[in-house]
Amino acid sequence: MSNDRLGEVRFLTVAEVASIMRVSKMTVYRMVHNGDLPAVRVGRSFRVSEEAVHKYLDSSYVDTA
């Protein structure tokens, strides 16, 4: 990621990601620790880029019919 683009990145808290995805915070922590959802560690907490959440959701759609 270039430095120009870094200023445009919007980071979300684990709680915000959980709310968007309609899952528990523990589920988001598991996804981060398993490497399913890339995150940045800030102190003792994690931040997930909004783009990473959208990419994960886009790749997770399942055809049911």
C-alpha positions in Angstrom: 0.0 0.0 0.0 1.5 3.3 -1.0 1.9 6.2 1.5 -0.5 8.3 -0.6 -3.3 5.7 -0.1 -2.6 5.2 3.6 -4.3 8.5 4.5 -7.4 7.3 2.8 -7.7 4.0 4.8 -10.6 3.9 7.3 -9.9 1.7 10.3 -12.6 0.0 12.3 -12.6 -1.3 15.8 -13.4 -4.9 16.5 -16.8 -3.8 17.9 -17.6 -1.9 14.7 -16.6 -4.9 12.5 -18.7 -7.2 14.7 -21.7 -4.8 14.3 -21.3 -4.6 10.5 -21.0 -8.3 10.1 -23.7 -9.1 12.7 -21.4 -11.4 14.7 -19.8 -11.3 18.2 -16.6 -9.6 19.0 -15.1 -13.0 19.8 -15.8 -14.2 16.3 -14.0 -11.1 14.9 -11.0 -11.8 17.2 -11.0 -15.5 16.0 -11.0 -14.3 12.3 -8.1 -12.0 13.0 -6.0 -14.6 14.9 -6.7 -17.2 12.2 -5.6 -14.8 9.5 -9.0 -14.7 7.8 -9.3 -11.0 8.4 -6.2 -8.8 8.2 -5.8 -6.4 11.1 -3.3 -3.9 12.5 -2.4 -4.1 16.2 -2.6 -0.7 17.9 -1.4 -1.0 21.5 -3.4 -3.9 23.0 -6.3 -3.6 20.5 -6.8 -4.4 16.8 -8.0 -2.2 13.9 -9.4 -3.7 10.7 -9.5 -1.7 7.5 -13.0 -1.1 6.1 -11.7 -2.4 2.8 -10.6 -5.7 4.3 -14.1 -6.2 5.8 -15.7 -5.5 2.4 -13.3 -7.9 0.6 -13.9 -10.6 3.2 -17.7 -10.2 2.8 -17.5 -10.2 -1.0 -15.5 -13.4 -1.0 -17.8 -15.1 1.5 -21.0 -15.1 -0.6 -22.4 -18.6 -1.1 -24.7 -19.6 -4.0 -27.6 -21.4 -2.4 -29.8 -22.3 -5.4 
